Amino acid sequence: MLPIKDEDKSHPVPTAWRAPLRDVVNAFARGDYALARGIPSVAPVSKSLAKRVPEALAGYGETLAELPETTWRTSVVQWMGTHWEVLVDLWTVESGASDLVLHAHVLEVKEGFRIELHLVYVP
């Protein structure tokens, strides 16, 4: 599945973006909010974001879990004219599917795509 440039509606997360997004969430679930090892196609995490993610999770009161394959059934992207907005539905150890999402932008670059992480929150 390829990314679709459609400003009028959202679409499923393209297959090529799923592994790096899964790697991000799995790193966060292990407590690596700075992505110390780096993830290909993912921009480095700012110090501010590395601090805000655990704060958001603590405020939610549940433990972030690694992503199951079923998360891609509900996670979405939408073209915004210059980039795609991405909302990845997150899961917790305590409840399974949660209200939390990972918000990111995906930009087209010469090498293919670059994911820029923005926030973990409840929309």
N, C-alpha and C positions, 0 to 999 in steps of 0.2 A: 504494500500500500504506500503510495507516494503522497507527499504533502499537497494539499489543495488550496489554491489561492481564491478563497471565497469570503468576501467581507459580509455576506448576508446571513451565513449560518455556520455553526461549528461542525467539525468532522472528527472522526476517530484519530488518535495519535498515530502518525506514520510509523511503520514497522522499524525503520532505521533509527528512530529516536528513542525507542522503548528501552533498549539495553542501557544506554547512558543514563536515562532518567531512573531506571531501576537501580543502577549502581549508586546514583546520588542518594536515593531513599534508603538503600541498604546501608550506605556509609552513615547517614544520619541515624539510622536505627542502632548502629554500633557506637554512636556517640562521637563520630568523626564529622563534626559540623564544619570544619575548615577544609574538608576533602584533602587531607594532608598528602595522600598518594597521587592526587590528581586523577581525572577521568578524561579520556580522549573526547574531544568535541565539547567539553564543558569548560566554560570560562572559570578562572580562579574565583573562589568565594571571598567576598570582602570580609574584613574583621567585623563589621557591623552585622552582616547577615549571619556569620558564624555565632554571634552572640544572641541574635534575635530568635533563631530557630529553637534552641533549647528553652528559651523563655516562653515561646508560644506553646511548645509541647508541655511544659510544666503548668502553664495556665489552663491547658485543656484537661490535664489531670490523668492522662493515660499514656501508655508506653508505645511509641512508634514501632510498628512491625515491618518486616520486609514485605515487599509488594508481591501479592499473588498474581497469577496470570489474569485472573478475572477483573483486575482493576482496569484493564484496557477496554472493557465493555462500557465503562461509564466516563473514563477520562477523555478530554476533548482538546482540540486546537481550533483556533480561528485566525484567519489572515486579517491583519490590521493595516495593510497598505505598505508597511515597511518591514514587518516581522509577523511571526505567529505568536499569539498568546496561547499558553498551554496551562491547563489545569489538570493535574494528576490527582486522582482520588486516593487518599492515604488510608491505611489500615492501622489498627492498634491491636496489641496483644490481648487487651481486655475485651474489646467489643467487635473485633473484625473490622468490617467497613465502618469508617468514621465520617464525621462532618469535615474533617481537615482536608486541605488540598495543598499541593506544592504548586506555586505559581512560577512560571518561567517564560522567557521570551526565546524564540528560536529565530536566528538570523541566517540568511544565505551568505556564505563566504566562498572564496575560491576553492577551498578544500571540501566544500559540501555544505555543512551547517555548523553553527555554534550555539550552544545552549547557555543562556544567561539566567541564573537563578535569582529570584526576587523575594520570595517570602513563603512561609508556611503559615496558613491561617484558616479560619472558618469563614467562608463567604457569607 
